[in-house]
Amino acid sequence: MWNKIATYIIRYRLLWVALVLVSTVFMAFEASKIELSYNFARILPSNDPVEKEYQDFRKLFGEDGSVMVIGWQDPELFNIDKFRDWYKLSEEIKGSEGIKNVLSLANVYKIVRNDSLTRFDFAPVIRQMPQTQAEADSLKKEIANLPIYEGLVLNSKTNATLMVITFNDKELNSKRRLTIVDDIEQMAETFAQKYNTDLHYSGMPYIRTVNMKKISREMELFMGLAVFVTLMILWAFFRSFRLTLLSITVVLIGVIFSVGILHLFNYKITALTGLIPPLLIVIGVPNCVFLINKYQAELISHNNKDEALMQMIRQIGLSTFLANMTTAIGFGVFYFTNSSLLVEFGVVAAISVMVTYVLCLLLLPITLHYMSTPKARHLKHLEGKWAIGFLRKVDYLVHHKRKEIYIAMVVMIIVSVFGMQKIKTIGYVVDDLPKKDVVYTDLRFFEKNFNGVLPFEVMINTKQPNGVFGDQAQVLYKIKAFQNEMAKFPEFSKPVSIVEASRFLYQGYRGGDAKYYALPGILELNKLTNYVQGQQGAAKQLNSFLNEDKSVTRVSFQMADVGSERIKELMNQIRPKVDSIFSPEKYKVSLTGHSLVFLKSNDYLLSNLYESLLIAIVLIAIVGMVLFRSIPIILLSKLPCLIPLALTAGIMGYFDIYFKPTTILIFSITFGIASDGTVYFLTRYREELYKNGLSPSNAVSRSIFGTGLSMIYTAVILFCGFSIFAASSFGGTAAMGVMVSITLLVAMCTNLILLPALLLSIAKRQGKNVKPT
């Protein structure tokens, strides 16, 4: 079959070039329309119970992560000049397009009892901008008499305040969000510079915007670094400008196809899909190395260019096909996670890897056909003394020191297992950022002064119309008891709920005295009912906590970024309290919000690590059946790929690198790429054993010297290529780059040393000659 493929490629070369040219232009056009994703990344599948509860909440009450906050700490918050400018800033932001509401010290409201219309009215505390310090001091006293705002927009103990900015849902998940956040920052920084003070920014819209900007910048950075690094390495290997340029051009065409495929699938650039182009450069270049090395080796053998090209396709085509297939499998197994974020990344990466392989197989031999025969100096790298010396040592170890090799591997496995036991599955919303990053430090400001800004929602379903107020308003008193229990946890902010609203109403009903900020008894509560009717005044505000038939209500908290492990502990403590207050037989209480979804996402990714890795092992083992129909060889040939993964997991444990979305990707991806070396070696070993009729010993030696140089080149390219991700400002991406580099370097050693040793041990067990001749 490969003879025909080689013939067709060379014979119809102009047709192939035309097809590639036309398809590249088409894909470039599609790629030009690609957009960044502005939606919050969903890791959980749509049928997951936690995800379903979260989506149910969003349908009833809207997006929970729509609030941006600006924090400020100053003992002179009510200095007349500062307060006036804070007022102006609040009004300016409130008037911006895309902003739904703004709550700050400058635009707080009080409840006014309107007996003539039998209703409550919301009246602004500040009807006009204060003109004197006396007016500002008076406002300070009036705000202090409104306990509802203590802990929400003001911390009187630390002299900290915040501005709560609510985005419209439409702008929240669009490109416009970036502009809105930029505009808000510019407005706020004018205030900060005038008073030489620090303003702090946070909230999900802000964090998502900053992260998206970083992703966009880093995608360009990684592309540039990937091209530069691979160019330098290829030049160092081949010492040929033409071959270096040819290799990188072919792979860049593959990158164009990958971005075009993203758009054709109606996907967008996310934190993961943004990694595909630089990954493709790093993964695609080794194809060029293997093909060009074989071509040049054939030229040295017989100096017939056309025959060398034919042999390059015939002999390397199958092994590179199988190697790319295993790499594609490493990506493709993410399809089985049912997580849209991972599925998009896995599917596009897998297809792109195979497309890049086809481009290499077509364009390299066709271009080399038209290029002049390389000069002797361009072939010297095939005779590198350092590489030959290293491979000789490998050959000696494999034939004479197998026992020592196995002992070293066992020790490595034992050390790795101890390290693996130390791995923690802990994720933080901003743990990918450096501790000195402004997003991280600002978040800590809000945690210190307001207990955090991450959404945590409690949705209470009474299962009956008007259930929130029916049965003598028992649900309100249960919510009060629940809020009292939640107040014992310092990780949660003051809640916003129907109970807090009722307290606020009762204060207004009793004339505004702060001592009446309390949930009244049932008789007093009934008196409030006549004042809360329809969709006007206070009734409109109350209804924002309820669904249409008043059977469901919400209790909204903000919480600190305590990490997934601590959230588990908190949920284990909170759920029993919830069930003791709200009988599960009568009520359905959902603990949801971004924080809970984030927790479940981490657990889901971890469980899918094992699943996807197992699927990858099975699928790659099936690919191995193409080469050998020997179960011992197929099973033992997986060890050289699994041991590096175990070592990487061990290193993560020893150095406290946590399992999280980016680091979890390491294992399936590297298993697929590490299997490439196994495929290259086994393909050559099979050829020497069966086609050339060599003994296992000689077949192993020929395989070591025949594939070793290309495997070393590939390992260097992959090591340096993945190392570029260490430049990321996201800790997880940087850790992924370093860990993948280490894993693939170790995989080269195990494929060159452990794999041939295992093959000789199997042959010896079968009674075959394994002594070197």
Secondary structure, DSSP 8 states (H G I E B T S, - for coil): -HHHHHHHHHHTHHHHHHHHHHHHHHHHHHHTT--B--S----S-TTSHHHHHHHHHHHHH--SS-EEEEEEE-TTTT-HHHHHHHHHHHHHHHTSTTEEEEESGGG-EEEEEETTTTEEEEEES-SS---SHHHHHHHHHHHHT-GGGBTTTEETTTTEEEEEEEE-HHHHTSTHHHHHHHHHHHHHHHHHHHTT---EEESHHHHHHHHHHHHHHHHHHHHHHHHHHHHHHHHHHH--HHHHHHHHHHHHHHHHHHHHHHHHTT--B-TTGGGHHHHHHHHHHHHHHHHHHHHHHHHHHH--HHHHHHHHHHHHHHHHHHHHHHHHHHHHGGGGG--HHHHHHHHHHHHHHHHHHHHHHHHHHHHHHHS----HHHHGGGG-HHHHHHHHHHHHHHHH-HHHHHHHHHHHHHHHHHHHTT------TTTTS-TTSHHHHHHHHHHHHHS--EEEEEEEE-SSTTTTTHHHHHHHHHHHHHHHHHTT-TTB---EEHHHHHHHHHHHHTTS-GGG-S---HHHHHHHHTTS-TTSTHHHHHHTTB-TTS-EEEEEEEE----HHHHHHHHHHHHHHHHHHS-TTT-EEEEESHHHHHHHHHHHHHHHHHHHHHHHHHHHHHHHTTT---HHHHHHTTHHHHHHHHHHHHHHHHTT----HHHHHHHHHHHHHHHHHHHHHHHHHHIIIIIS---HHHHHHHHHHHHHHHHHHHHHHHHHHHHGGGG-SSHHHHHHHHHHHHHHHHHHHIIIIIHHHHHHHHHHHTT---S--
